[in-house]
């Protein structure tokens, strides 16, 4: 398993602080697999803070929190059964309200559990989000309520591309909404330190490859009759393109049936998505996160997401940073048109955004403590 590494002393790291003499006690709650990378990069950019971390058991969230170097307490879990999942959220909220650490401020991302627990303890909260769509399926009252509760944080921090009125419609005070230029992926892309030996883990004779990740067809926010992946994989083989294929679910593996293993590589163990994005010729995904990660490190990115796209994805597509299509041939034509100059990653822009987000966070921390 390849590990994404983060620069501990980045020369461009923000030197943020606050006026008080003592350190600010910050509680960070990690509820999903993307959170460890984001919050580790953010908290490492802040000075004079003391961080205490809690983690929910959800897919790889716990091992990823350990991988980035956090010490933490595990509280609550996510359940695969949809009925148990509805019970798991209020149960974990109650656990956090009782067992969460004492702190000056709570930090979370897309996490109503932490926001509510902080309120119950009289603690201000800073909430980061970039998702302005609840779900594709109408009538999911529980999910709508969850997003409305997220918006009740003391402060909501969102990208400029985010439709801020969504938060106010969910009950947020307009003065609680703060924006930054860039995207949340910039924060941890900026802190990423690529491993020059990563390519040794791949079986291809050539160093050139693309990454393919399927749509999340079972998710409530996806409306699709089927996947484009079988056609994309078959077309890549026909064009002599190497593919690192990352199935979401066991059934997704069948999309590669009958295709040559020397062209389509399915890793036995998880590989770092950031390493893949850094070294790939192009990243193709049926969801948003990997496309945004690749785009913000200036690696060519393709989205074949089948449903209504959140505002940050629309902004990146409109800016030409992500190519979007639901036509496999168009996607493969785009992939083969990529030049060596196009496939040249860089983190300079992401570092500027991370400094801005760190400075904004520090200002909000100061406001709550001083």
C-alpha positions in Angstrom: 0.0 0.0 0.0 1.4 3.3 -1.0 1.2 6.1 1.6 0.5 9.7 0.8 3.1 11.8 2.6 2.9 15.4 3.7 5.7 17.9 4.0 6.1 18.7 7.7 8.0 22.0 7.2 6.8 23.3 3.9 8.7 26.5 3.2 5.4 28.1 2.0 3.4 27.0 5.1 1.3 29.7 6.7 2.6 31.2 9.9 -0.8 31.8 11.5 -1.2 32.6 15.2 -3.4 34.4 17.7 -2.9 37.1 20.2 -3.5 35.2 23.4 -0.6 33.7 25.2 -1.9 30.2 25.6 -2.5 27.7 22.8 -6.0 27.4 21.4 -7.6 24.0 22.1 -9.1 22.7 18.9 -11.2 19.6 18.6 -11.2 18.0 15.1 -13.8 15.4 14.3 -13.1 13.2 11.3 -16.2 11.4 9.9 -15.2 10.4 6.4 -12.1 9.2 4.5 -11.2 12.6 2.9 -11.1 14.3 6.3 -7.8 13.2 7.7 -5.9 14.6 4.7 -7.7 18.0 4.7 -7.5 18.6 8.5 -4.0 17.4 8.9 -2.8 19.8 6.2 -4.9 22.6 7.8 -3.9 22.1 11.4 -0.2 21.7 10.4 -0.5 25.2 8.9 -1.7 26.7 12.2 0.6 27.8 15.0 -0.1 28.0 18.7 -3.0 25.5 18.6 -3.4 22.2 20.5 -5.3 19.6 18.5 -7.4 16.8 19.9 -8.9 14.4 17.3 -11.9 12.0 17.3 -12.6 9.6 14.4 -15.7 7.8 13.2 -15.3 4.3 11.9 -16.2 4.7 8.2 -14.4 2.7 5.5 -10.8 3.8 5.7 -11.2 6.9 7.9 -9.5 5.3 11.0 -6.4 3.9 9.2 -6.0 7.1 7.2 -6.1 9.2 10.4 -3.3 7.0 11.7 -1.4 7.3 8.4 -1.3 11.1 8.4 0.1 11.0 11.9 -2.9 11.9 14.1 -3.3 10.6 17.6 -7.0 10.1 18.2 -10.0 8.6 20.0 -12.4 6.4 17.9 -16.0 7.3 18.6 -19.0 5.7 16.8 -19.2 4.1 13.4 -21.0 4.2 10.1 -23.3 1.3 9.3 -23.7 -0.3 5.9 -27.3 -1.1 6.6 -29.4 2.0 5.7 -31.7 1.6 8.6 -28.9 1.2 11.1 -27.2 4.2 9.5 -30.1 6.5 10.4 -29.8 5.3 14.0 -26.0 5.6 14.0 -25.9 9.3 13.3 -28.0 10.4 16.4 -26.2 7.7 18.5 -22.8 9.1 17.5 -24.0 12.7 18.1 -24.9 11.7 21.6 -21.6 10.0 22.1 -19.7 13.1 21.0 -21.8 15.3 23.2 -20.8 13.2 26.2 -17.3 12.0 25.4 -15.8 14.6 23.1 -12.8 16.5 24.5 -12.9 19.9 26.1 -11.9 22.5 23.6 -12.2 26.2 22.6 -13.4 25.5 19.1 -14.7 22.4 17.1 -13.6 21.8 13.5 -15.4 19.5 11.1 -16.4 19.0 7.5 -19.9 17.9 6.3 -20.5 16.7 9.8 -23.7 17.7 11.6 -22.8 15.3 14.4 -19.9 17.4 15.5 -21.8 20.7 15.0 -24.6 19.5 17.2 -22.3 18.0 19.9 -20.4 21.3 20.0 -23.7 23.2 20.5 -24.7 20.9 23.2 -21.5 21.6 25.0 -21.6 25.4 24.5 -18.6 25.2 22.1 -18.3 27.3 18.9 -17.7 25.4 15.7 -16.1 26.0 12.3 -17.6 23.8 9.6 -16.1 23.3 6.1 -18.2 22.2 3.2 -18.3 22.3 -0.6 -21.5 20.3 -1.2 -24.6 22.3 -2.1 -26.7 19.4 -3.2 -28.3 17.1 -0.7 -29.2 14.1 -2.9 -30.6 13.3 -6.3 -33.6 11.4 -4.9 -36.4 13.7 -3.8 -38.0 13.2 -0.4 -34.9 12.1 1.6 -36.0 14.1 4.7 -33.4 12.6 7.0 -30.6 13.8 4.6 -32.2 17.2 4.1 -32.3 17.6 7.9 -28.7 16.5 8.3 -27.5 19.2 5.9 -29.7 21.8 7.6 -28.1 20.9 10.9 -24.6 21.2 9.4 -25.5 24.8 8.5 -26.1 25.7 12.2 -22.3 25.9 12.8 -21.0 29.1 14.3 -18.9 29.6 11.1 -19.3 28.0 7.7 -16.2 28.1 5.4 -16.8 27.4 1.7 -15.1 27.9 -1.7 -16.1 31.0 -3.6 -17.7 28.7 -6.2 -20.1 27.3 -3.6 -23.7 28.7 -3.7 -23.7 30.4 -0.4 -27.4 31.0 -0.5 -27.9 27.3 0.0 -26.5 27.6 3.5 -28.7 30.6 4.4 -31.7 28.7 3.0 -30.8 25.9 5.4 -30.8 28.4 8.3 -27.3 29.7 8.5 -26.7 33.3 9.5 -25.3 35.1 6.4 -22.6 36.6 8.6 -21.5 33.1 9.5 -20.6 32.2 5.9 -16.9 32.8 4.8 -15.5 32.1 1.4 -12.0 31.5 0.0 -10.7 31.4 -3.6 -9.9 27.8 -4.6 -11.2 24.5 -3.5 -10.9 22.3 -0.4 -8.7 19.8 -2.3 -6.1 22.6 -2.6 -5.5 22.5 1.1 -4.2 18.9 1.2 -2.8 18.9 -2.3 -0.5 21.7 -1.2 0.8 19.6 1.7 1.3 16.5 -0.5 4.9 15.3 -1.0 5.0 12.9 -3.9 7.0 9.6 -3.6 9.4 9.3 -6.6 9.4 5.5 -6.1 5.7 5.2 -6.4 5.8 4.0 -10.0 7.8 0.9 -8.9 4.5 -0.4 -7.4 2.8 -0.5 -10.8 3.3 -3.4 -13.3 3.4 -1.5 -16.5 6.5 -1.5 -18.8 5.7 2.1 -19.7 5.5 4.8 -17.0 2.4 6.2 -18.7 -1.0 5.3 -17.4 -4.5 6.6 -16.6 -6.7 6.1 -13.6 -10.3 5.0 -13.9 -12.8 5.1 -10.9 -16.4 4.1 -11.5 -19.6 6.0 -10.6 -21.1 5.4 -7.2 -24.2 3.8 -8.7 -25.7 2.8 -5.4 -25.4 6.3 -3.9 -28.5 8.5 -3.3 -27.0 11.4 -5.3 -26.5 9.4 -8.5 -29.1 8.8 -11.2 -27.7 6.5 -13.9 -29.0 3.4 -15.7 -25.5 1.9 -16.0 -21.8 2.6 -16.0 -19.6 4.0 -18.7 -16.6 2.1 -17.3 -16.9 -1.1 -19.5 -16.7 1.0 -22.6 -13.9 3.2 -21.2 -11.8 0.2 -20.2 -12.3 -1.6 -23.5 -11.6 1.6 -25.5 -8.4 2.2 -23.5 -7.2 -1.4 -24.3 -7.9 -0.8 -28.0 -5.8 2.4 -27.9 -2.9 0.8 -26.1 -3.5 2.8 -22.9 -2.4 1.4 -19.5 -5.1 1.7 -16.8 -5.0 1.6 -13.0 -8.6 0.6 -12.3 -10.1 1.3 -8.9 -13.4 -0.5 -8.4 -15.7 0.9 -5.7 -17.6 -2.3 -5.0 -17.0 -5.9 -5.7 -19.4 -5.9 -8.6 -17.4 -3.2 -10.3 -14.6 -5.7 -10.9 -16.7 -7.4 -13.6 -16.3 -4.4 -15.8 -12.7 -5.5 -16.5 -13.6 -9.2 -17.2 -12.0 -10.5 -20.4 -9.6 -7.5 -20.7 -5.8 -8.1 -20.6 -4.3 -7.9 -17.1 -1.1 -6.3 -18.6 -3.2 -3.3 -19.6 -5.8 -3.2 -16.8 -4.3 -3.3 -13.4 -6.6 -3.7 -10.3 -4.5 -3.2 -7.2 -4.8 -5.9 -4.5 -4.3 -3.2 -1.8 -5.4 0.4 -1.7 -3.1 2.9 -3.4 -2.9 6.6 -2.5 -5.2 8.6 -4.7 -2.9 11.6 -4.5 0.1 9.6 -5.7 -2.0 8.2 -8.5 -3.2 11.7 -9.5 0.4 13.0 -9.4 1.9 10.3 -11.6 -1.0 9.6 -14.0 -1.4 10.9 -17.5 -5.1 11.6 -16.7 -7.6 10.8 -13.9 -11.1 9.6 -15.0 -13.8 9.3 -12.3 -17.5 8.9 -12.1 -17.5 11.1 -8.9 -16.0 14.4 -8.0 -13.3 14.1 -5.4 -10.5 12.4 -7.5 -11.2 14.7 -10.4 -10.9 17.8 -8.2 -7.7 16.5 -6.6 -6.1 15.9 -10.0 -7.3 19.2 -11.4 -5.9 21.2 -8.5 -2.5 19.6 -8.9 -2.9 20.4 -12.6 -3.1 16.8 -13.8 -5.6 16.4 -16.6 -8.9 15.2 -15.1 -12.1 13.8 -16.5 -15.5 13.5 -14.8 -18.2 11.2 -16.1 -20.5 11.9 -13.1 -24.0 11.1 -14.3 -26.2 13.4 -12.2 -26.6 17.0 -11.2 -23.1 18.4 -10.3 -22.3 20.4 -7.3 -21.3 24.0 -7.9 -17.5 23.4 -7.3 -17.5 20.8 -10.0 -19.5 23.0 -12.4 -17.0 25.8 -11.8 -14.0 23.6 -12.6 -15.7 22.2 -15.7 -16.6 25.7 -16.9 -13.0 26.8 -16.3 -11.7 23.9 -18.4 -9.9 22.3 -15.5 -12.1 19.2 -15.7 -13.4 17.7 -18.9 -16.9 16.3 -18.4 -18.7 13.9 -20.7 -21.0 10.9 -20.6 -19.7 9.6 -23.9 -16.9 7.0 -23.7 -15.5 7.8 -27.2 -15.3 11.5 -26.4 -13.5 10.8 -23.2 -11.0 8.5 -24.8 -10.4 11.1 -27.6 -9.7 13.7 -24.9 -7.3 11.3 -23.1 -5.3 10.6 -26.3 -5.1 14.3 -27.1 -3.2 15.1 -23.9 0.3 16.4 -24.5 3.4 16.0 -22.3 3.1 19.6 -21.3 -0.5 19.1 -20.2 0.4 16.1 -18.0 2.8 18.1 -15.8 1.5 18.5 -12.2 2.3 21.5 -10.0 1.3 22.5 -6.5 2.1 26.3 -6.5 -1.5 27.4 -6.9 -2.7 24.9 -4.2 -0.1 26.3 -1.8 -1.6 29.8 -2.2 -5.0 28.5 -1.4 -3.9 26.6 1.6 -2.3 29.8 3.0 -5.6 31.7 2.5 -7.7 29.0 4.2 -5.2 28.7 7.1 -5.2 32.5 7.6 -9.0 32.6 7.5 -9.2 29.7 10.0 -6.8 31.4 12.3 -8.8 34.7 12.2 -11.9 32.7 13.2 -10.1 30.9 16.0 -8.8 34.3 17.3 -12.3 35.7 17.2 -13.7 32.8 19.3 -10.8 32.9 21.9 -9.9 36.6 22.3 
